[in-house]
Structures are given as C-alpha cells and as structure tokens.
C-alpha cells in the first residue's frame, strides 16, 4: 500500500444502517499511529438487502463519496442482481434478488414487493417503480462500483478469485460470486485476497485471504479491518459476542 496510508476495510453491510453508523463512529475515533498517516476506506460490497434500511446505507455511502473521503466501493453479488434486473429487465436475476433480501431493499425505497414470485407483470411493476424511486446519486453510485481493487500486498474483491487464474485475468462474475473453490484453496494468489460474501462467526485470517463478512443482516454483526504496514486489527458493530446460526449456500 502507498506509504502514509492506512486501509479501513468494511465487510458486508446488508442494509444495517445502525451498524454502519456505529462502525464509522468507531473508525472516526481512531488515532493515527503517525501524524502523516491518511486513511483509505474500502467497502467490499453487499450494501443492500436483508436489513431494514438499504436506501439509507447507500445514502450514507454517497455522503462519504461526495464529501471527499478517500474511499473505494466494490460491487457485491446483491448489487449485481439488482442492477441486472433494473437495467436489463433480467427477471431471473430479479427473482433471485427478491428471494434473497431484495424485497427489503424495495421497501426501503418505498416500493411494494411482488405478491407473486412468478408474475412477470408484477416484476415489471417493481422494476418501473424502483427506477422511478431511485435517487440520481444512488443510480450513479451503483453504476460506478468496481469489481476489484489492488493496493500494496492486498487484492480487494467481494467474493474471491478463481484459483489458477492470474489476478489481472480474473472475471468479474467470479470476483462477485465464487465461493467454495476459492475458500478451499491454499494457493498463493500473488496477493492476500480480502473479501466478504461468505458469512463466518468471526473474521477469518488465512495465509492467502482475509474474510470480513461476519453476517450483518443475517443475525451477525459488522466488521472492519484496519490494515497498515504489517499491522492488522478489527473493529466491530452489533452484538459481536453472540453466536448466530450457520448459513448454508445463501447467495
């Protein structure tokens, strides 16, 4: 990472605006190890769905971006599903999105979810009303999301990378969606891959990857990693001391 820069990396938020506000407050209270140190925020995606206030989470992140913070925002698979539905009318992506927390996101924008999961007319209504309800700066935020970001010894992605493929040749689809093939790999990827996507009951630190998804929006809590030089620590928001149910194959 660039000299004089400290990385603050946020795991999956999933509509938990109270946890996000709490964690940003904890980050803001950090003392820099040296006076010249500058913070860079990295958000790993999955800002929306499941939690009650996805629209406000996006508002908060837009405030950071528009306020001049040094911040990087990645696209998660939940934003990918929503945008495929919104921009391209992909009803398959739309159905998967609504079944995996998208209904809560629709409600946060004031849109009533579909009453029939296979009614194309209802999907069309939801798509039209969401498009009408989406503020311009939210639309720009979603459209500007990155698939990955390399910084110093780290590669930041939402889900992971495909083993056996060079980092500069990774597909966006894999970086947003991959799971077991990546998680089970002990390969040296050429950088430490920092990711979310797969909930764990605590941050996972492996020789080749760091997982920061601790289940916000699914009964867990929100985590941020603080990385500088060879140092690493974690901050949490929510009831991090309470264990939560095991998740099996959720998108």
FENVEN-V586185 format. One line per field, one symbol per residue. phi: phi as a letter, one per 30 degrees, with the letter a starting at -180 (. if undefined). burial: # if it has 24 or more other C-alpha atoms within 12 Angstrom, else .. A space follows every 10 residues. Layout:
# FENVEN-V586185
phi->???
burial->???
This chain:
# FENVEN-V586185
phi->.deibccccc ddchicdddd dddddddddd dddbdddcdc dbcdjhdcii ddbeddeded dddddddidd bbbcccdddd dddddddcid dddddddddb jddddeddci cddddbdcdd dddddedddd eddddedddd eddcdcdaac ahdcbcbdcl bdeiceedcd deeddcbdbd eddddcdddj addcbbicdb daecccdcab ccdcieibjc bcbbccbahc cbbbcbbjdd dcdbddcbid d
burial->....###### ########## #.##..#... .......### ########## ########## ##.##..... ########## ###.##..#. #.######## #########. ####...... ..#####..# #..#...##. ##..###### #..####### ###...#..# .#.######. .##.....#. ########## ####...### ########## ########.. ...#####.. .......... #
